[in-house]
């Protein structure tokens, strides 16, 4: 699956189910352009994972809502819950490892931990 463009209009529907990797980027950003082929290659390899790109110039509200301070920033969501965030380009091997970790994550345990932190 190729990467999909993420906007404020499709963000919620995109991240609510499954594993979703988001690349916050901008056209003028050199490291973003260097990371793009790595991100695209991962999207082609993992058809069961959604890979989306958020253009921070075109979607400033979305970037601001996540307090994006530097780009590229990689975020990973699983079943609507943000489980990972890192600024900077991620090497291909680390991205592969992250895909595996995200898919193996026990989301019932994650939800229980969140509920415990919220005092529920």
C-alpha positions as semicolon CSV with decimal commas, in nm:
position;residue;x (nm);y (nm);z (nm)
1;X;0,000;0,000;0,000
2;X;0,133;0,341;-0,088
3;X;0,132;0,624;0,161
4;X;-0,187;0,824;0,202
5;X;-0,224;1,197;0,252
6;X;-0,356;1,277;0,599
7;X;-0,559;1,590;0,659
8;X;-0,762;1,719;0,952
9;X;-1,067;1,585;0,767
10;X;-0,951;1,220;0,742
11;X;-0,719;1,197;1,045
12;X;-0,969;1,051;1,295
13;X;-1,105;0,790;1,054
14;X;-0,751;0,692;0,953
15;X;-0,609;0,631;1,301
16;X;-0,914;0,480;1,472
17;X;-0,842;0,119;1,367
18;X;-0,533;-0,089;1,306
19;X;-0,171;0,019;1,300
20;X;-0,098;0,361;1,151
21;X;0,241;0,526;1,097
22;X;0,233;0,901;1,035
23;X;0,517;1,109;0,894
24;X;0,484;1,481;0,973
25;X;0,690;1,657;0,707
26;X;0,728;1,965;0,484
27;X;0,849;2,012;0,127
28;X;1,129;2,251;0,228
29;X;1,272;2,008;0,489
30;X;1,588;1,829;0,373
31;X;1,575;1,549;0,633
32;X;1,207;1,497;0,544
33;X;1,299;1,445;0,178
34;X;1,575;1,203;0,282
35;X;1,336;1,001;0,501
36;X;1,056;0,988;0,241
37;X;1,194;0,693;0,036
38;X;1,247;0,488;0,354
39;X;0,892;0,558;0,467
40;X;0,752;0,481;0,121
41;X;0,947;0,151;0,100
42;X;0,807;0,043;0,437
43;X;0,456;0,126;0,317
44;X;0,504;-0,102;0,016
45;X;0,640;-0,385;0,232
46;X;0,371;-0,376;0,505
47;X;0,034;-0,378;0,332
48;X;-0,146;-0,448;0,661
49;X;-0,021;-0,118;0,809
50;X;-0,142;0,228;0,707
51;X;0,135;0,477;0,629
52;X;0,024;0,838;0,611
53;X;0,198;1,167;0,547
54;X;0,095;1,492;0,713
55;X;0,220;1,800;0,529
56;X;0,273;2,042;0,817
57;X;0,251;2,339;0,580
58;X;-0,087;2,232;0,440
59;X;-0,219;2,106;0,776
60;X;-0,095;2,354;1,039
61;X;-0,390;2,282;1,271
62;X;-0,306;1,912;1,280
63;X;0,063;1,983;1,338
64;X;-0,022;2,228;1,616
65;X;-0,262;1,988;1,783
66;X;0,027;1,742;1,824
67;X;0,273;2,018;1,916
68;X;0,509;1,928;1,633
69;X;0,828;2,124;1,700
70;X;1,064;1,962;1,450
71;X;1,024;1,759;1,135
72;X;1,025;1,492;1,030
73;X;0,833;1,353;1,323
74;X;0,714;0,994;1,318
75;X;0,404;0,894;1,515
76;X;0,252;0,551;1,551
77;X;-0,111;0,487;1,642
78;X;-0,275;0,158;1,720
79;X;-0,653;0,138;1,748
80;X;-0,674;0,515;1,792
81;X;-0,410;0,533;2,067
82;X;-0,076;0,706;2,009
83;X;0,189;0,452;2,109
84;X;0,508;0,613;1,974
85;X;0,648;0,952;1,873
86;X;0,998;1,050;1,765
87;X;1,138;1,353;1,589
88;X;1,406;1,298;1,325
89;X;1,452;1,061;1,036
90;X;1,437;0,695;1,136
91;X;1,677;0,448;0,971
92;X;1,513;0,171;0,766
93;X;1,619;-0,103;1,010
94;X;1,474;0,087;1,306
95;X;1,151;0,153;1,114
96;X;1,119;-0,220;1,038
97;X;1,174;-0,303;1,405
98;X;0,914;-0,045;1,507
99;X;0,655;-0,193;1,269
100;X;0,706;-0,534;1,430
101;X;0,685;-0,396;1,782
102;X;0,370;-0,198;1,706
103;X;0,194;-0,499;1,560
104;X;0,286;-0,727;1,852
105;X;0,176;-0,481;2,119
106;X;-0,094;-0,608;2,356
107;X;-0,349;-0,330;2,323
108;X;-0,563;-0,462;2,611
109;X;-0,261;-0,410;2,838
110;X;-0,207;-0,062;2,692
111;X;-0,571;0,034;2,753
112;X;-0,549;-0,101;3,109
113;X;-0,234;0,103;3,172
114;X;-0,401;0,418;3,039
115;X;-0,706;0,358;3,257
116;X;-0,481;0,309;3,560
117;X;-0,294;0,633;3,488
118;X;-0,624;0,818;3,459
119;X;-0,738;0,675;3,790
120;X;-1,022;0,466;3,649
